Amino acid sequence: MAKTEFEVFAQKIATYFQGDLSPEEFTRTLFKKIYLNPNGDTLLHDMEPRTLRGYFYREHNITTLAKKINKDLDSQYFEEFIDTETDDTIKGLCAAFADECPGIDNENFKNKIAERFKEIICNAATIKRKRKKTTELVPQSQETTVDATISPSIKEQYGALLVAEERSVCPNDGCSTPLFVNVGGQLGANYEVTFIDPSVPETRMENLIALCPACHSKYITGRTDEQVQRLLHIKKSLVDDYEAKETVSMQKVEDGIRKVLEKIPKMQAPANIDLNYNPVTIRQKIATDNLMLYLKAKTNVNVYYSAVQDAFTELNAERILRYKPFCLQVRMTYMNLSDMGLSQDEIFEKMVDWLQDATHEDRSSCEVIISYFIQKCEVFDAIAE
């Protein structure tokens, strides 16, 4: 995968200003020194270390974050961060950024570097993945096809990101072949980057997918219009899932929530529980024709709501968990996913993923917590009558 502009920039700056900071904390500092939000910097403060580390080491780009901060950038504030009177440092910075900042010298280096950082963020904020609701396919007899064999440079540029997008498993229907295998103690690639629609002439990320060698060979030698449409649908689902994961990973989870999750499997069912009771808020939030989600949330609320409420109250009083900040984290995560246009089922699953990934606790317990917050009005808005 090609280096991102931010990765190149950050590692140049790190040579002179990282000090004892970890890569993730140094990355957080870089953004804090150029982002001046009048409402505070909770966005950067709550970002998960793994997300920041991913920016520094090119595991993913900064597009999602850039879109959130690009309206509140202050390059002069960043100039103060890199201000130095050490001749060797100034000389080193000028040499390191000569290719990115034409005309840089020991008088203007602060301004040149700060403006370059601002430019990188603005560039990332404008990157969009084009999505097509439907794809009109040219009959195979008339189509202009691209070479079915992907060049090594394309595989090198896109392969790692595609495999990450697919969680290292072949996404083709009926296949779950690992895309990396152990070869004599070494990690070996077991995939081919594949053009989904051969009628698209240029190389675009949304038209590429990583398949295991067997699926790749079968697909390129006998693809039908129906198979192309199906793979495009799979690709869109992968992109949506990856972007949702990146969005929620930026929202930190209160440390004490793990204590609540640990309590749930041990909770006793209340006496005389009425599983037919229809909680008003659940009824207002989830359409009754969405039966599976409706029944899951309803059952979780009927069985666990009071006990979970007691656990939150107890741990908040003991200062093990900060309840109000966690409520805000839940609400912000919901709003970010809702802004992506996801369905209620997708939002519920992504929020459960978010909680489970952050705590490594049982998934069913995480579902109970998200159901609790549907009833508490932090997740989902009332359905218009």
ZIMOCOR-V321810 format. One record per residue. N is the residue number from 1. NEAR is the number of other ideal C-beta (glycine too) atoms within 12 Angstrom. D_LAST is the distance of its C-alpha to the last C-alpha in whole Angstrom. Layout:
[[N NEAR D_LAST] [N NEAR D_LAST]]
This chain:
[[1 25 49] [2 18 50] [3 19 50] [4 28 47] [5 28 48] [6 40 47] [7 28 49] [8 23 52] [9 40 51] [10 40 51] [11 25 54] [12 32 56] [13 40 55] [14 28 55] [15 20 59] [16 27 59] [17 28 57] [18 21 55] [19 13 58] [20 10 57] [21 20 53] [22 18 51] [23 28 50] [24 26 46] [25 22 47] [26 29 49] [27 38 46] [28 32 44] [29 30 47] [30 41 47] [31 44 43] [32 29 44] [33 33 47] [34 41 45] [35 35 41] [36 22 41] [37 21 37] [38 9 37] [39 12 35] [40 13 37] [41 22 38] [42 19 35] [43 30 34] [44 31 38] [45 22 39] [46 29 36] [47 37 37] [48 30 38] [49 24 42] [50 24 42] [51 35 40] [52 34 42] [53 23 45] [54 33 43] [55 41 44] [56 36 47] [57 26 48] [58 26 46] [59 29 44] [60 33 41] [61 34 41] [62 38 39] [63 30 37] [64 34 34] [65 39 35] [66 35 37] [67 27 34] [68 31 33] [69 33 36] [70 27 38] [71 17 37] [72 26 38] [73 30 42] [74 25 45] [75 27 48] [76 19 50] [77 24 49] [78 33 50] [79 23 53] [80 16 54] [81 25 53] [82 38 56] [83 21 58] [84 22 62] [85 11 65] [86 15 67] [87 12 69] [88 14 68] [89 22 64] [90 25 64] [91 18 66] [92 23 64] [93 34 61] [94 29 63] [95 20 64] [96 28 61] [97 34 58] [98 19 61] [99 16 59] [100 26 56] [101 27 57] [102 13 60] [103 17 62] [104 27 61] [105 19 64] [106 21 65] [107 11 64] [108 20 61] [109 34 59] [110 32 57] [111 24 55] [112 30 55] [113 40 54] [114 33 51] [115 29 50] [116 37 50] [117 42 48] [118 36 45] [119 25 46] [120 40 45] [121 40 42] [122 25 41] [123 23 42] [124 30 40] [125 24 37] [126 14 37] [127 24 38] [128 17 35] [129 25 34] [130 15 34] [131 21 31] [132 20 31] [133 11 28] [134 11 31] [135 24 34] [136 15 37] [137 26 40] [138 17 43] [139 13 45] [140 18 48] [141 10 51] [142 10 50] [143 19 48] [144 15 50] [145 21 50] [146 23 50] [147 14 53] [148 19 52] [149 18 54] [150 29 52] [151 17 54] [152 13 55] [153 13 54] [154 27 50] [155 27 50] [156 17 52] [157 21 49] [158 31 46] [159 32 47] [160 27 46] [161 30 43] [162 38 42] [163 33 43] [164 27 41] [165 37 38] [166 36 39] [167 19 40] [168 23 43] [169 24 42] [170 34 43] [171 37 39] [172 33 40] [173 17 39] [174 13 41] [175 24 43] [176 15 43] [177 24 46] [178 22 47] [179 36 47] [180 23 50] [181 19 53] [182 11 56] [183 11 59] [184 7 62] [185 7 60] [186 9 59] [187 15 55] [188 14 55] [189 24 53] [190 25 52] [191 37 49] [192 34 49] [193 38 47] [194 44 46] [195 39 45] [196 42 42] [197 36 42] [198 31 46] [199 24 45] [200 25 44] [201 15 47] [202 15 46] [203 23 46] [204 23 42] [205 32 41] [206 30 38] [207 32 40] [208 37 42] [209 43 42] [210 44 44] [211 38 45] [212 31 48] [213 24 51] [214 20 51] [215 32 47] [216 33 48] [217 18 51] [218 22 49] [219 33 47] [220 28 49] [221 15 51] [222 15 49] [223 30 46] [224 16 44] [225 22 41] [226 15 38] [227 27 40] [228 33 39] [229 21 36] [230 24 35] [231 38 37] [232 33 35] [233 25 32] [234 30 34] [235 35 35] [236 27 31] [237 23 30] [238 33 33] [239 33 33] [240 27 29] [241 26 30] [242 34 33] [243 33 31] [244 36 29] [245 37 32] [246 39 33] [247 37 30] [248 43 30] [249 34 34] [250 41 34] [251 40 32] [252 33 34] [253 36 34] [254 31 35] [255 19 38] [256 26 38] [257 40 35] [258 26 37] [259 27 38] [260 40 35] [261 38 35] [262 22 38] [263 28 37] [264 35 34] [265 17 37] [266 15 39] [267 25 36] [268 14 36] [269 18 34] [270 19 33] [271 8 35] [272 8 33] [273 18 30] [274 15 27] [275 16 25] [276 10 23] [277 18 21] [278 20 18] [279 30 17] [280 15 14] [281 25 14] [282 35 14] [283 22 12] [284 21 9] [285 33 11] [286 35 12] [287 21 10] [288 17 13] [289 11 14] [290 23 16] [291 13 18] [292 18 21] [293 31 19] [294 28 17] [295 21 20] [296 28 22] [297 43 20] [298 31 20] [299 27 24] [300 36 25] [301 39 23] [302 28 24] [303 28 28] [304 38 28] [305 32 26] [306 22 29] [307 28 31] [308 36 30] [309 24 29] [310 20 33] [311 32 34] [312 34 32] [313 16 34] [314 19 37] [315 26 38] [316 23 36] [317 14 39] [318 15 42] [319 13 41] [320 22 40] [321 31 37] [322 21 35] [323 30 32] [324 15 30] [325 22 31] [326 36 30] [327 24 27] [328 22 27] [329 38 28] [330 39 25] [331 25 23] [332 30 25] [333 42 25] [334 37 22] [335 22 21] [336 32 24] [337 38 23] [338 25 19] [339 18 21] [340 27 23] [341 16 20] [342 27 20] [343 20 18] [344 30 17] [345 21 20] [346 25 22] [347 38 21] [348 37 22] [349 27 25] [350 35 26] [351 45 26] [352 39 28] [353 30 30] [354 38 31] [355 42 31] [356 27 33] [357 25 35] [358 33 36] [359 28 37] [360 15 38] [361 25 37] [362 21 36] [363 24 33] [364 22 31] [365 32 32] [366 36 30] [367 33 27] [368 37 27] [369 51 27] [370 44 24] [371 40 22] [372 42 23] [373 43 22] [374 39 18] [375 33 18] [376 28 20] [377 20 17] [378 29 20] [379 39 18] [380 36 15] [381 18 12] [382 16 9] [383 17 6] [384 7 4] [385 6 0]]
